[in-house]
Structure formats: structure tokens, C-alpha cells
């Protein structure tokens, strides 16, 4: 299992990379991260920046 750290304004997350289903532009320059079987997470950064963090993580 590969965990990826994602930063959020309300706190940081460690997300299982294989559970990320989609990325979408959120509010105020943030990104919504769709989680398989769960609610989306609102994290900081653009979808491109989040995707790069997931691939590098």
C-alpha cells in the first residue's frame, strides 16, 4: 500500500494512492480528490500539482 501526503487548509491527509478515483478543481484554488467508497477531500493546490504529488509520492 502506497500512502501519499496531501496538504489541506484544515489539516493534512495520508491517502492510499490506489484509492484516488478522480481530481477536480475546487474552490479558492483548491482541488477535490475523489476517494473510492468515500467523500471527496478538499486539498490545497491545483489538480496538476496534486497529480504530481500522487505520482511522486
C-alpha distance matrix in Angstrom:
0.0 3.8 6.5 9.9 13.2 15.8 19.4 21.7 25.3 24.8 21.9 18.6 15.2 11.6 10.0 6.6 7.8 7.9 10.0 12.5 15.5 18.3 20.0 23.6 26.3 26.9 29.8 31.1 29.0 25.7 23.0 21.8 18.1 17.8 15.0 14.7 16.7 17.6 20.0 19.8 19.2 22.0 20.9 23.2 23.8 24.6 22.3 22.6 21.6 18.5 17.6 18.2 16.0 13.0 13.8 14.6 11.7
3.8 0.0 3.8 6.6 10.1 12.8 16.4 19.1 22.8 22.8 19.8 16.3 13.2 9.6 8.2 5.7 5.8 7.5 9.8 11.3 14.7 16.8 17.9 21.5 23.8 24.5 27.4 28.4 26.1 22.9 20.4 19.7 16.2 16.6 14.4 15.0 17.5 17.8 19.6 18.7 17.6 19.9 18.3 20.2 20.6 21.4 19.4 19.4 18.1 15.3 14.4 14.7 12.3 9.6 10.5 10.9 7.9
6.5 3.8 0.0 3.8 6.7 9.6 13.0 15.6 19.2 19.1 16.1 12.5 9.5 5.8 5.3 4.5 5.8 8.7 9.8 10.7 14.5 16.2 16.7 20.0 22.0 22.2 24.7 25.6 23.6 20.3 18.1 17.5 14.2 15.2 13.1 14.5 16.7 16.3 17.6 16.5 14.9 17.0 15.3 17.2 18.1 19.5 17.9 18.3 16.6 13.5 13.6 14.0 11.0 8.8 11.0 11.0 7.4
9.9 6.6 3.8 0.0 3.8 6.4 9.9 12.9 16.5 17.0 14.2 10.5 8.0 5.4 5.2 6.2 6.0 9.7 10.5 10.1 13.8 14.6 14.3 17.4 19.0 19.4 21.8 22.4 20.1 17.0 15.0 15.0 12.1 13.9 12.7 14.9 17.5 16.5 17.0 15.2 13.1 14.6 12.3 13.8 14.4 15.9 14.6 15.0 12.9 10.0 10.6 10.8 7.5 6.0 8.8 8.7 5.3
13.2 10.1 6.7 3.8 0.0 3.8 6.7 9.9 13.3 13.9 10.9 7.2 5.7 4.5 6.4 9.0 9.4 13.1 13.1 12.3 15.9 16.1 15.1 17.7 18.5 18.3 20.2 20.3 18.3 15.3 14.1 14.6 12.4 14.8 14.0 16.8 19.0 17.3 17.2 15.2 12.3 13.1 10.4 11.5 12.7 15.0 14.6 15.2 12.5 9.9 11.7 11.7 8.0 8.1 11.3 10.4 7.4
15.8 12.8 9.6 6.4 3.8 0.0 3.8 6.7 10.3 11.3 9.2 5.9 5.2 6.3 7.2 10.5 10.4 14.0 13.3 11.6 14.7 14.2 12.5 14.6 15.1 14.6 16.4 16.6 14.6 11.5 10.5 11.2 9.7 12.7 12.7 16.1 18.2 16.1 15.1 12.6 9.5 9.5 6.6 7.8 9.4 11.9 11.8 13.0 10.4 7.6 10.3 11.0 7.8 8.3 12.0 11.8 9.7
19.4 16.4 13.0 9.9 6.7 3.8 0.0 3.8 6.9 8.6 6.8 4.5 6.3 8.8 10.5 14.0 14.2 17.7 16.7 14.8 17.6 16.6 14.4 15.5 15.2 14.1 14.9 14.5 13.0 10.2 10.5 11.8 11.5 14.8 15.3 18.9 20.7 18.0 16.4 13.8 10.2 9.0 5.7 5.9 8.4 11.7 12.7 14.2 11.1 9.3 12.7 13.2 10.2 11.7 15.1 14.5 12.7
21.7 19.1 15.6 12.9 9.9 6.7 3.8 0.0 3.8 5.4 5.1 5.2 7.3 10.8 12.1 15.8 16.3 19.4 17.7 15.7 18.1 16.8 14.4 14.8 14.1 12.1 12.4 12.1 11.5 8.6 9.5 10.5 11.1 14.3 15.1 18.9 20.1 17.0 14.8 12.3 8.6 6.7 4.3 5.2 8.8 12.0 13.3 15.5 13.0 11.1 14.7 15.8 13.2 14.4 18.0 17.9 16.2
25.3 22.8 19.2 16.5 13.3 10.3 6.9 3.8 0.0 3.8 5.7 7.6 10.5 14.1 15.7 19.5 20.1 23.1 21.2 19.3 21.3 19.8 17.2 16.9 15.4 12.9 12.0 11.0 11.4 9.3 11.4 12.6 14.0 17.2 18.2 22.0 22.9 19.5 16.9 14.6 11.1 8.5 7.1 6.7 10.4 13.6 15.6 17.9 15.4 14.1 17.9 18.8 16.5 18.0 21.5 21.2 19.6
24.8 22.8 19.1 17.0 13.9 11.3 8.6 5.4 3.8 0.0 3.8 7.1 9.7 13.5 15.2 19.0 20.3 23.1 20.8 19.4 21.6 20.6 18.5 18.4 17.4 14.6 13.9 13.6 14.5 12.0 13.4 13.6 14.6 17.2 17.6 21.2 21.5 18.0 15.5 14.0 10.6 9.0 8.7 9.8 13.6 16.6 18.1 20.6 18.3 16.4 19.9 21.1 18.5 19.4 23.1 23.0 20.9
21.9 19.8 16.1 14.2 10.9 9.2 6.8 5.1 5.7 3.8 0.0 3.8 6.8 10.4 12.8 16.5 18.1 21.1 19.2 18.2 20.9 20.4 18.6 19.3 18.8 16.5 16.5 16.3 16.3 13.5 14.3 14.5 14.6 17.1 16.9 20.3 20.9 17.7 15.8 14.5 10.9 10.2 9.0 10.3 13.9 17.1 18.2 20.3 17.7 15.5 18.9 19.8 16.7 17.5 21.1 20.7 18.2
18.6 16.3 12.5 10.5 7.2 5.9 4.5 5.2 7.6 7.1 3.8 0.0 3.8 7.0 9.7 13.4 14.8 18.1 16.6 15.7 18.8 18.5 16.9 18.2 18.3 16.6 17.3 17.3 16.5 13.4 13.5 13.8 13.0 15.7 15.2 18.6 19.7 16.8 15.6 14.0 10.3 10.2 8.2 9.6 12.7 15.8 16.5 18.2 15.4 13.1 16.1 16.8 13.4 14.1 17.7 17.1 14.5
15.2 13.2 9.5 8.0 5.7 5.2 6.3 7.3 10.5 9.7 6.8 3.8 0.0 3.8 6.0 9.7 11.5 14.5 13.0 12.5 15.8 16.1 15.2 17.2 18.0 16.7 18.2 18.8 17.8 14.3 13.3 12.8 11.1 13.2 12.1 15.2 16.4 13.9 13.3 12.0 8.8 10.1 8.6 11.0 13.7 16.2 15.9 17.7 15.4 12.3 14.8 15.9 12.5 12.2 15.8 15.8 12.8
11.6 9.6 5.8 5.4 4.5 6.3 8.8 10.8 14.1 13.5 10.4 7.0 3.8 0.0 3.8 6.8 9.0 12.1 11.3 11.5 15.2 16.2 15.9 18.5 19.8 19.2 21.1 21.8 20.4 16.9 15.4 14.8 12.2 13.8 12.0 14.5 16.0 14.3 14.6 13.6 11.1 12.9 11.4 13.7 15.6 17.7 16.9 18.2 16.0 12.8 14.4 15.3 11.8 10.8 14.1 13.9 10.5
10.0 8.2 5.3 5.2 6.4 7.2 10.5 12.1 15.7 15.2 12.8 9.7 6.0 3.8 0.0 3.8 5.9 8.6 7.5 7.9 11.5 13.0 13.3 16.3 18.2 18.0 20.5 21.7 20.2 16.6 14.3 13.1 9.9 10.8 8.7 11.0 12.9 11.7 12.5 11.4 9.8 12.3 11.4 14.1 15.6 17.0 15.4 16.9 15.4 11.8 12.7 14.2 11.4 9.2 12.5 13.4 10.3
6.6 5.7 4.5 6.2 9.0 10.5 14.0 15.8 19.5 19.0 16.5 13.4 9.7 6.8 3.8 0.0 3.8 5.6 5.5 7.2 10.8 13.1 14.4 17.8 20.2 20.5 23.3 24.8 23.0 19.5 16.8 15.3 11.7 11.7 9.1 10.1 12.3 12.2 14.0 13.3 12.6 15.4 14.7 17.3 18.3 19.2 17.0 18.1 17.1 13.6 13.4 14.9 12.5 9.5 12.0 13.3 10.3
7.8 5.8 5.8 6.0 9.4 10.4 14.2 16.3 20.1 20.3 18.1 14.8 11.5 9.0 5.9 3.8 0.0 3.8 5.4 5.7 9.1 11.1 12.3 15.9 18.6 19.5 22.6 24.0 21.8 18.5 15.6 14.5 10.8 11.1 9.4 10.4 13.6 13.7 15.1 13.7 13.2 15.5 14.4 16.7 16.9 17.2 14.6 15.3 14.7 11.3 10.3 11.9 10.1 6.6 8.6 10.6 8.4
7.9 7.5 8.7 9.7 13.1 14.0 17.7 19.4 23.1 23.1 21.1 18.1 14.5 12.1 8.6 5.6 3.8 0.0 3.8 5.6 7.9 10.9 13.2 16.9 20.0 21.1 24.4 26.3 24.2 20.9 17.6 16.0 12.2 11.3 9.2 8.8 12.0 13.2 15.3 14.4 14.8 17.6 17.2 19.7 19.8 19.6 16.6 17.4 17.4 14.1 12.5 14.5 13.4 9.7 10.8 13.4 11.7
10.0 9.8 9.8 10.5 13.1 13.3 16.7 17.7 21.2 20.8 19.2 16.6 13.0 11.3 7.5 5.5 5.4 3.8 0.0 3.8 6.2 9.4 11.8 15.2 18.4 19.0 22.2 24.4 22.8 19.3 16.0 13.7 9.9 8.4 5.6 5.2 8.4 9.3 11.5 11.1 11.9 15.1 15.4 18.4 19.0 19.0 16.1 17.7 17.8 14.2 13.3 15.9 14.6 11.1 13.2 15.8 13.8
12.5 11.3 10.7 10.1 12.3 11.6 14.8 15.7 19.3 19.4 18.2 15.7 12.5 11.5 7.9 7.2 5.7 5.6 3.8 0.0 3.8 6.0 8.1 11.6 14.7 15.6 19.1 21.2 19.4 16.1 12.6 10.5 6.8 5.8 4.8 6.3 9.8 10.0 11.0 9.3 10.1 12.7 12.8 15.6 15.8 15.4 12.4 14.1 14.5 10.9 10.1 13.1 12.2 9.0 11.4 14.2 12.9
15.5 14.7 14.5 13.8 15.9 14.7 17.6 18.1 21.3 21.6 20.9 18.8 15.8 15.2 11.5 10.8 9.1 7.9 6.2 3.8 0.0 3.8 7.3 10.4 14.0 15.3 19.0 21.6 19.8 16.8 13.1 10.7 7.5 5.2 5.6 5.8 9.4 10.2 11.0 9.5 11.4 13.8 14.6 17.3 17.2 16.1 12.7 14.6 15.9 12.7 11.4 14.9 14.8 11.8 13.5 16.9 16.1
18.3 16.8 16.2 14.6 16.1 14.2 16.6 16.8 19.8 20.6 20.4 18.5 16.1 16.2 13.0 13.1 11.1 10.9 9.4 6.0 3.8 0.0 3.8 6.7 10.4 12.2 15.9 18.5 16.6 14.0 10.2 8.2 6.0 4.9 7.5 9.0 12.1 12.0 11.6 9.1 10.7 12.1 12.9 15.1 14.6 12.9 9.5 11.8 13.5 10.8 9.6 13.4 13.9 11.6 13.4 16.7 16.5
20.0 17.9 16.7 14.3 15.1 12.5 14.4 14.4 17.2 18.5 18.6 16.9 15.2 15.9 13.3 14.4 12.3 13.2 11.8 8.1 7.3 3.8 0.0 3.8 7.0 9.1 12.8 15.0 12.9 10.4 6.7 5.7 4.8 6.1 9.4 11.9 14.8 13.8 12.5 9.1 9.6 9.9 10.2 11.9 11.1 9.2 5.9 8.9 10.6 8.1 7.9 11.6 12.3 10.9 13.1 15.9 16.0
23.6 21.5 20.0 17.4 17.7 14.6 15.5 14.8 16.9 18.4 19.3 18.2 17.2 18.5 16.3 17.8 15.9 16.9 15.2 11.6 10.4 6.7 3.8 0.0 3.8 6.2 9.9 12.5 10.8 8.9 5.7 5.1 6.7 8.1 11.8 14.4 16.7 15.3 13.2 9.7 10.4 9.6 10.5 11.8 11.0 8.7 6.4 9.8 11.7 10.1 10.6 14.1 14.9 14.2 16.3 18.9 19.2
26.3 23.8 22.0 19.0 18.5 15.1 15.2 14.1 15.4 17.4 18.8 18.3 18.0 19.8 18.2 20.2 18.6 20.0 18.4 14.7 14.0 10.4 7.0 3.8 0.0 3.8 7.0 9.1 7.4 6.5 4.8 6.1 9.0 11.2 14.8 17.7 19.9 17.9 15.3 11.7 11.5 9.5 10.1 10.3 9.2 6.9 6.3 9.8 11.3 10.6 12.0 14.8 15.6 15.9 18.0 20.1 20.5
26.9 24.5 22.2 19.4 18.3 14.6 14.1 12.1 12.9 14.6 16.5 16.6 16.7 19.2 18.0 20.5 19.5 21.1 19.0 15.6 15.3 12.2 9.1 6.2 3.8 0.0 3.8 6.8 6.6 5.0 4.5 5.3 9.1 11.3 14.7 17.9 19.5 16.9 13.8 10.4 9.8 7.1 8.6 9.2 9.5 8.6 8.9 12.5 13.1 12.0 14.2 16.9 17.0 17.3 20.0 21.8 21.6
29.8 27.4 24.7 21.8 20.2 16.4 14.9 12.4 12.0 13.9 16.5 17.3 18.2 21.1 20.5 23.3 22.6 24.4 22.2 19.1 19.0 15.9 12.8 9.9 7.0 3.8 0.0 3.8 5.7 5.5 7.3 8.6 12.3 14.7 17.8 21.1 22.3 19.5 16.0 13.0 11.9 8.6 9.9 9.7 10.5 10.3 11.8 15.1 15.1 14.6 17.2 19.5 19.3 20.2 23.0 24.3 24.1
31.1 28.4 25.6 22.4 20.3 16.6 14.5 12.1 11.0 13.6 16.3 17.3 18.8 21.8 21.7 24.8 24.0 26.3 24.4 21.2 21.6 18.5 15.0 12.5 9.1 6.8 3.8 0.0 3.8 5.5 8.8 11.2 14.6 17.5 20.4 24.0 25.4 22.4 19.0 15.9 14.1 10.4 10.5 9.0 9.5 10.0 12.6 15.2 14.7 14.9 17.9 19.5 19.3 20.8 23.5 24.3 24.3
29.0 26.1 23.6 20.1 18.3 14.6 13.0 11.5 11.4 14.5 16.3 16.5 17.8 20.4 20.2 23.0 21.8 24.2 22.8 19.4 19.8 16.6 12.9 10.8 7.4 6.6 5.7 3.8 0.0 3.8 6.9 10.2 13.2 16.4 19.4 22.9 24.9 22.2 19.2 15.7 13.8 10.2 9.3 7.1 6.3 6.4 9.4 11.6 11.1 11.7 14.6 16.0 16.1 17.9 20.3 21.0 21.4
25.7 22.9 20.3 17.0 15.3 11.5 10.2 8.6 9.3 12.0 13.5 13.4 14.3 16.9 16.6 19.5 18.5 20.9 19.3 16.1 16.8 14.0 10.4 8.9 6.5 5.0 5.5 5.5 3.8 0.0 3.8 6.9 9.8 13.1 15.9 19.5 21.3 18.6 15.7 12.2 10.0 6.6 5.7 4.6 5.1 6.0 8.0 10.9 10.1 9.5 12.7 14.5 14.0 15.3 18.2 19.1 18.9
23.0 20.4 18.1 15.0 14.1 10.5 10.5 9.5 11.4 13.4 14.3 13.5 13.3 15.4 14.3 16.8 15.6 17.6 16.0 12.6 13.1 10.2 6.7 5.7 4.8 4.5 7.3 8.8 6.9 3.8 0.0 3.8 6.3 9.6 12.6 16.1 18.2 15.8 13.3 9.5 8.0 5.7 5.4 6.2 6.2 5.7 5.7 9.3 9.2 7.6 10.1 12.8 12.5 12.9 15.8 17.3 17.1
21.8 19.7 17.5 15.0 14.6 11.2 11.8 10.5 12.6 13.6 14.5 13.8 12.8 14.8 13.1 15.3 14.5 16.0 13.7 10.5 10.7 8.2 5.7 5.1 6.1 5.3 8.6 11.2 10.2 6.9 3.8 0.0 3.8 6.4 9.5 12.9 14.7 12.3 9.7 5.9 5.5 4.6 6.4 8.9 9.7 9.3 8.1 11.8 12.1 9.6 11.4 14.6 14.1 13.5 16.6 18.6 17.9
18.1 16.2 14.2 12.1 12.4 9.7 11.5 11.1 14.0 14.6 14.6 13.0 11.1 12.2 9.9 11.7 10.8 12.2 9.9 6.8 7.5 6.0 4.8 6.7 9.0 9.1 12.3 14.6 13.2 9.8 6.3 3.8 0.0 3.8 6.3 9.8 12.2 10.3 8.7 5.2 5.1 6.4 7.3 10.2 11.0 10.7 8.6 11.7 11.9 8.6 9.7 13.1 12.3 10.8 14.0 16.3 15.2
17.8 16.6 15.2 13.9 14.8 12.7 14.8 14.3 17.2 17.2 17.1 15.7 13.2 13.8 10.8 11.7 11.1 11.3 8.4 5.8 5.2 4.9 6.1 8.1 11.2 11.3 14.7 17.5 16.4 13.1 9.6 6.4 3.8 0.0 3.8 6.6 8.9 7.6 6.8 4.4 6.6 9.1 10.8 14.0 14.7 14.1 11.5 14.5 15.2 11.9 12.1 15.7 15.1 12.9 15.7 18.4 17.2
15.0 14.4 13.1 12.7 14.0 12.7 15.3 15.1 18.2 17.6 16.9 15.2 12.1 12.0 8.7 9.1 9.4 9.2 5.6 4.8 5.6 7.5 9.4 11.8 14.8 14.7 17.8 20.4 19.4 15.9 12.6 9.5 6.3 3.8 0.0 3.8 6.1 5.2 6.3 5.7 7.5 11.0 12.4 15.8 17.0 16.9 14.4 17.0 17.3 13.6 13.7 17.0 15.7 13.0 15.9 18.4 16.7
14.7 15.0 14.5 14.9 16.8 16.1 18.9 18.9 22.0 21.2 20.3 18.6 15.2 14.5 11.0 10.1 10.4 8.8 5.2 6.3 5.8 9.0 11.9 14.4 17.7 17.9 21.1 24.0 22.9 19.5 16.1 12.9 9.8 6.6 3.8 0.0 3.8 5.6 8.2 8.9 11.2 14.7 16.2 19.6 20.6 20.2 17.3 19.7 20.3 16.7 16.1 19.4 18.4 15.2 17.5 20.3 18.6
16.7 17.5 16.7 17.5 19.0 18.2 20.7 20.1 22.9 21.5 20.9 19.7 16.4 16.0 12.9 12.3 13.6 12.0 8.4 9.8 9.4 12.1 14.8 16.7 19.9 19.5 22.3 25.4 24.9 21.3 18.2 14.7 12.2 8.9 6.1 3.8 0.0 3.8 7.3 9.5 12.2 15.8 17.9 21.5 23.0 22.9 20.2 22.9 23.4 19.7 19.6 22.8 21.5 18.6 21.1 23.7 21.6
17.6 17.8 16.3 16.5 17.3 16.1 18.0 17.0 19.5 18.0 17.7 16.8 13.9 14.3 11.7 12.2 13.7 13.2 9.3 10.0 10.2 12.0 13.8 15.3 17.9 16.9 19.5 22.4 22.2 18.6 15.8 12.3 10.3 7.6 5.2 5.6 3.8 0.0 3.8 6.6 9.0 12.7 15.0 18.8 20.6 20.9 18.8 21.8 21.9 18.2 18.8 22.0 20.4 17.9 20.9 23.2 21.1
20.0 19.6 17.6 17.0 17.2 15.1 16.4 14.8 16.9 15.5 15.8 15.6 13.3 14.6 12.5 14.0 15.1 15.3 11.5 11.0 11.0 11.6 12.5 13.2 15.3 13.8 16.0 19.0 19.2 15.7 13.3 9.7 8.7 6.8 6.3 8.2 7.3 3.8 0.0 3.8 6.5 9.7 12.7 16.4 18.5 18.8 17.1 20.4 20.5 17.1 18.2 21.5 20.0 18.1 21.3 23.5 21.5
19.8 18.7 16.5 15.2 15.2 12.6 13.8 12.3 14.6 14.0 14.5 14.0 12.0 13.6 11.4 13.3 13.7 14.4 11.1 9.3 9.5 9.1 9.1 9.7 11.7 10.4 13.0 15.9 15.7 12.2 9.5 5.9 5.2 4.4 5.7 8.9 9.5 6.6 3.8 0.0 3.8 6.6 9.5 13.1 14.8 15.0 13.3 16.8 16.9 13.6 14.9 18.2 17.0 15.4 18.7 20.9 19.3
19.2 17.6 14.9 13.1 12.3 9.5 10.2 8.6 11.1 10.6 10.9 10.3 8.8 11.1 9.8 12.6 13.2 14.8 11.9 10.1 11.4 10.7 9.6 10.4 11.5 9.8 11.9 14.1 13.8 10.0 8.0 5.5 5.1 6.6 7.5 11.2 12.2 9.0 6.5 3.8 0.0 3.8 6.2 9.9 12.3 13.3 12.3 15.6 14.9 11.7 13.8 16.7 14.9 13.9 17.5 19.1 17.3
22.0 19.9 17.0 14.6 13.1 9.5 9.0 6.7 8.5 9.0 10.2 10.2 10.1 12.9 12.3 15.4 15.5 17.6 15.1 12.7 13.8 12.1 9.9 9.6 9.5 7.1 8.6 10.4 10.2 6.6 5.7 4.6 6.4 9.1 11.0 14.7 15.8 12.7 9.7 6.6 3.8 0.0 3.8 7.0 9.6 10.9 10.9 14.3 13.4 10.9 13.7 16.3 14.7 14.7 18.2 19.5 18.2
20.9 18.3 15.3 12.3 10.4 6.6 5.7 4.3 7.1 8.7 9.0 8.2 8.6 11.4 11.4 14.7 14.4 17.2 15.4 12.8 14.6 12.9 10.2 10.5 10.1 8.6 9.9 10.5 9.3 5.7 5.4 6.4 7.3 10.8 12.4 16.2 17.9 15.0 12.7 9.5 6.2 3.8 0.0 3.8 6.6 8.8 9.5 12.2 10.5 8.2 11.6 13.5 11.7 12.3 15.9 16.6 15.4
23.2 20.2 17.2 13.8 11.5 7.8 5.9 5.2 6.7 9.8 10.3 9.6 11.0 13.7 14.1 17.3 16.7 19.7 18.4 15.6 17.3 15.1 11.9 11.8 10.3 9.2 9.7 9.0 7.1 4.6 6.2 8.9 10.2 14.0 15.8 19.6 21.5 18.8 16.4 13.1 9.9 7.0 3.8 0.0 3.8 7.0 9.1 11.2 8.9 8.0 11.8 12.9 11.3 13.1 16.2 16.4 15.8
23.8 20.6 18.1 14.4 12.7 9.4 8.4 8.8 10.4 13.6 13.9 12.7 13.7 15.6 15.6 18.3 16.9 19.8 19.0 15.8 17.2 14.6 11.1 11.0 9.2 9.5 10.5 9.5 6.3 5.1 6.2 9.7 11.0 14.7 17.0 20.6 23.0 20.6 18.5 14.8 12.3 9.6 6.6 3.8 0.0 3.8 6.6 8.0 5.8 6.3 9.7 10.5 10.0 12.2 14.6 14.9 15.2
24.6 21.4 19.5 15.9 15.0 11.9 11.7 12.0 13.6 16.6 17.1 15.8 16.2 17.7 17.0 19.2 17.2 19.6 19.0 15.4 16.1 12.9 9.2 8.7 6.9 8.6 10.3 10.0 6.4 6.0 5.7 9.3 10.7 14.1 16.9 20.2 22.9 20.9 18.8 15.0 13.3 10.9 8.8 7.0 3.8 0.0 3.8 5.3 5.1 6.2 8.5 9.9 10.7 12.4 14.3 15.3 16.2
22.3 19.4 17.9 14.6 14.6 11.8 12.7 13.3 15.6 18.1 18.2 16.5 15.9 16.9 15.4 17.0 14.6 16.6 16.1 12.4 12.7 9.5 5.9 6.4 6.3 8.9 11.8 12.6 9.4 8.0 5.7 8.1 8.6 11.5 14.4 17.3 20.2 18.8 17.1 13.3 12.3 10.9 9.5 9.1 6.6 3.8 0.0 3.8 5.5 5.1 6.0 8.5 9.8 10.4 12.1 14.0 15.0
22.6 19.4 18.3 15.0 15.2 13.0 14.2 15.5 17.9 20.6 20.3 18.2 17.7 18.2 16.9 18.1 15.3 17.4 17.7 14.1 14.6 11.8 8.9 9.8 9.8 12.5 15.1 15.2 11.6 10.9 9.3 11.8 11.7 14.5 17.0 19.7 22.9 21.8 20.4 16.8 15.6 14.3 12.2 11.2 8.0 5.3 3.8 0.0 3.8 5.5 5.1 6.2 8.7 9.9 10.5 12.1 13.9
21.6 18.1 16.6 12.9 12.5 10.4 11.1 13.0 15.4 18.3 17.7 15.4 15.4 16.0 15.4 17.1 14.7 17.4 17.8 14.5 15.9 13.5 10.6 11.7 11.3 13.1 15.1 14.7 11.1 10.1 9.2 12.1 11.9 15.2 17.3 20.3 23.4 21.9 20.5 16.9 14.9 13.4 10.5 8.9 5.8 5.1 5.5 3.8 0.0 3.8 5.5 5.1 6.3 8.7 10.0 10.4 11.9
18.5 15.3 13.5 10.0 9.9 7.6 9.3 11.1 14.1 16.4 15.5 13.1 12.3 12.8 11.8 13.6 11.3 14.1 14.2 10.9 12.7 10.8 8.1 10.1 10.6 12.0 14.6 14.9 11.7 9.5 7.6 9.6 8.6 11.9 13.6 16.7 19.7 18.2 17.1 13.6 11.7 10.9 8.2 8.0 6.3 6.2 5.1 5.5 3.8 0.0 3.8 5.4 5.0 6.2 8.7 9.8 10.2
17.6 14.4 13.6 10.6 11.7 10.3 12.7 14.7 17.9 19.9 18.9 16.1 14.8 14.4 12.7 13.4 10.3 12.5 13.3 10.1 11.4 9.6 7.9 10.6 12.0 14.2 17.2 17.9 14.6 12.7 10.1 11.4 9.7 12.1 13.7 16.1 19.6 18.8 18.2 14.9 13.8 13.7 11.6 11.8 9.7 8.5 6.0 5.1 5.5 3.8 0.0 3.8 5.4 5.1 6.2 8.5 9.7
18.2 14.7 14.0 10.8 11.7 11.0 13.2 15.8 18.8 21.1 19.8 16.8 15.9 15.3 14.2 14.9 11.9 14.5 15.9 13.1 14.9 13.4 11.6 14.1 14.8 16.9 19.5 19.5 16.0 14.5 12.8 14.6 13.1 15.7 17.0 19.4 22.8 22.0 21.5 18.2 16.7 16.3 13.5 12.9 10.5 9.9 8.5 6.2 5.1 5.4 3.8 0.0 3.8 5.4 5.1 6.0 8.3
16.0 12.3 11.0 7.5 8.0 7.8 10.2 13.2 16.5 18.5 16.7 13.4 12.5 11.8 11.4 12.5 10.1 13.4 14.6 12.2 14.8 13.9 12.3 14.9 15.6 17.0 19.3 19.3 16.1 14.0 12.5 14.1 12.3 15.1 15.7 18.4 21.5 20.4 20.0 17.0 14.9 14.7 11.7 11.3 10.0 10.7 9.8 8.7 6.3 5.0 5.4 3.8 0.0 3.8 5.5 5.1 5.7
13.0 9.6 8.8 6.0 8.1 8.3 11.7 14.4 18.0 19.4 17.5 14.1 12.2 10.8 9.2 9.5 6.6 9.7 11.1 9.0 11.8 11.6 10.9 14.2 15.9 17.3 20.2 20.8 17.9 15.3 12.9 13.5 10.8 12.9 13.0 15.2 18.6 17.9 18.1 15.4 13.9 14.7 12.3 13.1 12.2 12.4 10.4 9.9 8.7 6.2 5.1 5.4 3.8 0.0 3.8 5.5 5.1
13.8 10.5 11.0 8.8 11.3 12.0 15.1 18.0 21.5 23.1 21.1 17.7 15.8 14.1 12.5 12.0 8.6 10.8 13.2 11.4 13.5 13.4 13.1 16.3 18.0 20.0 23.0 23.5 20.3 18.2 15.8 16.6 14.0 15.7 15.9 17.5 21.1 20.9 21.3 18.7 17.5 18.2 15.9 16.2 14.6 14.3 12.1 10.5 10.0 8.7 6.2 5.1 5.5 3.8 0.0 3.8 5.6
14.6 10.9 11.0 8.7 10.4 11.8 14.5 17.9 21.2 23.0 20.7 17.1 15.8 13.9 13.4 13.3 10.6 13.4 15.8 14.2 16.9 16.7 15.9 18.9 20.1 21.8 24.3 24.3 21.0 19.1 17.3 18.6 16.3 18.4 18.4 20.3 23.7 23.2 23.5 20.9 19.1 19.5 16.6 16.4 14.9 15.3 14.0 12.1 10.4 9.8 8.5 6.0 5.1 5.5 3.8 0.0 3.8
11.7 7.9 7.4 5.3 7.4 9.7 12.7 16.2 19.6 20.9 18.2 14.5 12.8 10.5 10.3 10.3 8.4 11.7 13.8 12.9 16.1 16.5 16.0 19.2 20.5 21.6 24.1 24.3 21.4 18.9 17.1 17.9 15.2 17.2 16.7 18.6 21.6 21.1 21.5 19.3 17.3 18.2 15.4 15.8 15.2 16.2 15.0 13.9 11.9 10.2 9.7 8.3 5.7 5.1 5.6 3.8 0.0
